[in-house]
Amino acid sequence: MKKQIICINWGTKYGPRFINRLYAMVARNITPPFSFTCFTDNADGLRPEIDCQPLPPLDVTMPVNTKGIWPKARLWGPTLGTLTGPVLFLDLDLVITGNLDDFFTFGDPDQVVLARNPAKPFERLGQTSVFRFPVGKLLPLQEKFRADPQAVADEYRFEQRFVTRNAPGGIDLFPKAWVRHFRYQCMHGFPLNWFLTPRLPKGCKIVIFPGGLHPEHAIRGGWHGREGISLWQHIKGVRQRNHAQGSAWRYLRHFIRPTSWVEDHWRE
């Protein structure tokens, strides 16, 4: 059976650099045959091996002032381009560190299966940075979202909570070791993060980067927005931080030492 990988891209935040690297990481870490489909509004600069298809239509006004990535709801329709059957969705800014084959054989092929969300340890919450679903299975979710997008976003806040709680037949979760959150599960806690390089946990196949932190930030180290600075520069910069960088405590504890294993994997 062909393994079907999908991703989605709109606007200019990511683009060819992220999409091409994601394809290359997939190709290095999967047993053929496989397909890689990018649903996008701009295919310029993408590798010829990538199957570029138009963004699935969703004629609604997307929610505002919510943190969820609600345009992913485009993928929940009755059809998905030319694809049928189970597909594995991958965020554009993740890093693949191990073989992906097991993501296609785990559990029931008709089940919706998500990565585990470590940000909410007391809630059985999936993470849609990595999730598998059969094309058309999530149509009831899209219909509910289309009826009142803002109300759905206000109630669930994140699209992964909406999927977790409403997927037909319920959801399953991939084994914890397979997908790790860079900031929560690879970085060392404060103040060890000042002196120890983030680790790649044993058995990890994918490292996700939610919350605005990208692989290139981890490669250069420092602080998001001040990449490449030394620890001493980081400490001195606490007084010059802007409002968006939060409290002094948040600023200090998020320092990252340059992480070479991310660079080893996040490449074409």
Residue pairs with C-beta under 8 A, 6 or more apart in sequence:
1 104
2 33
2 34
2 35
3 30
3 31
3 33
3 34
3 35
3 88
3 100
3 101
3 104
4 34
4 35
4 37
4 83
4 85
4 86
4 87
4 88
5 26
5 30
5 34
5 35
5 36
5 37
5 87
5 88
5 90
5 100
6 36
6 37
6 38
6 39
6 75
6 80
6 83
6 87
6 88
6 89
6 90
7 19
7 22
7 36
7 37
7 38
7 39
7 89
7 90
7 91
7 92
8 38
8 39
8 40
8 55
8 71
8 72
8 74
8 75
8 89
9 15
9 18
9 19
9 38
9 39
9 40
9 41
9 42
9 92
10 40
10 41
10 55
10 71
11 41
14 92
14 93
15 42
15 45
16 44
16 45
16 46
18 92
18 93
19 38
19 40
19 46
19 50
19 92
20 45
20 46
20 47
20 50
20 268
21 266
21 267
21 268
22 90
22 92
22 94
22 96
23 36
23 47
23 49
23 50
24 47
24 267
24 268
25 95
25 96
25 265
25 266
25 267
26 34
26 36
26 90
26 96
26 100
27 34
27 36
27 49
28 96
29 96
29 97
29 98
29 99
29 100
29 205
30 99
30 100
30 101
31 99
31 101
35 51
35 83
36 49
36 50
36 51
37 50
37 51
37 52
37 53
37 81
37 83
37 87
38 46
38 50
38 51
38 52
38 53
39 53
39 54
39 55
39 56
39 74
39 75
39 80
39 81
40 46
40 52
40 53
40 54
40 55
41 54
41 55
43 50
43 52
46 52
53 81
53 82
54 81
55 74
56 74
56 75
56 77
56 79
56 80
56 81
57 74
57 77
58 71
58 73
58 74
58 77
58 142
58 146
60 145
60 146
60 149
61 149
61 150
62 70
62 71
62 149
63 70
63 149
63 150
63 152
63 153
63 154
64 150
66 153
66 154
66 157
67 157
67 158
68 153
68 156
68 157
68 158
68 159
68 160
68 161
68 162
69 128
69 159
70 145
70 149
70 153
70 159
72 89
72 128
72 159
73 141
73 142
73 145
73 149
73 159
75 89
75 138
76 138
76 139
76 141
76 142
76 145
77 136
77 139
77 142
78 136
78 139
79 135
79 136
80 87
80 135
80 136
83 135
84 135
85 109
85 134
85 135
86 104
86 109
86 110
86 132
86 133
86 134
86 135
87 132
87 133
87 134
87 135
88 100
88 103
88 104
88 130
88 131
88 132
89 128
89 130
89 131
89 132
89 133
90 96
90 129
90 130
90 206
91 128
91 129
91 130
91 208
91 209
93 209
93 214
93 215
94 129
94 130
94 206
94 207
94 208
94 209
94 215
95 182
95 206
95 207
95 209
95 215
95 262
95 265
95 266
96 205
96 206
96 265
97 200
97 204
97 205
97 206
97 207
97 261
97 265
98 178
98 203
98 204
98 205
98 206
99 205
100 205
100 206
102 178
102 205
103 130
103 132
103 174
103 178
103 205
104 132
106 113
106 132
106 172
106 174
106 175
107 113
107 172
108 172
109 134
110 134
110 137
110 169
111 132
111 169
111 171
111 172
112 131
112 132
112 133
112 134
112 137
112 138
112 163
112 167
112 168
112 169
112 170
112 171
112 172
113 131
113 132
113 133
113 171
113 172
113 173
113 174
114 126
114 127
114 128
114 130
114 131
114 132
114 160
114 163
114 164
114 171
114 172
114 173
114 174
115 126
115 127
115 128
115 129
115 130
115 131
115 173
115 174
115 178
115 179
115 206
115 208
116 125
116 126
116 127
116 173
116 174
116 176
116 179
117 123
117 125
117 126
117 127
117 160
118 180
118 181
118 184
118 185
119 125
119 181
119 184
119 210
124 164
124 173
125 160
125 161
125 164
126 160
126 163
126 164
126 171
126 173
127 160
127 179
127 181
127 208
127 210
128 159
128 160
128 163
129 179
129 208
129 210
130 174
130 179
130 206
130 208
131 163
133 167
137 167
137 168
138 163
138 167
138 168
140 166
140 168
141 162
141 163
141 166
141 167
144 152
144 166
145 152
145 162
152 162
156 162
156 165
163 171
164 171
177 201
177 202
177 203
177 204
178 203
178 204
178 205
178 206
179 204
179 205
179 206
179 207
179 208
180 186
180 201
180 204
180 206
180 207
180 208
181 207
181 208
181 210
182 198
182 207
182 208
182 209
182 213
182 218
183 209
183 210
183 211
183 213
183 254
185 201
186 198
186 199
186 200
186 201
186 207
186 259
187 193
187 198
187 256
188 196
188 198
188 199
189 253
190 252
190 253
191 253
193 253
193 254
193 255
193 256
193 257
194 231
194 255
194 257
195 257
196 257
197 257
197 258
197 259
197 260
198 218
198 256
198 257
198 259
198 262
200 207
200 261
207 262
209 215
209 218
212 224
213 224
215 262
215 266
216 227
216 266
217 224
217 227
217 256
218 256
218 258
218 259
218 262
219 258
219 259
219 260
219 262
219 263
219 266
220 227
220 228
220 258
221 227
221 228
221 229
221 255
221 256
221 257
221 258
221 259
222 228
222 229
222 230
222 233
222 234
222 255
222 256
223 229
223 234
223 237
223 245
223 251
223 254
223 255
223 256
224 254
225 245
226 233
226 234
226 237
229 237
231 255
234 252
234 255
235 252
237 251
238 248
238 251
238 252
241 248
241 251
245 251
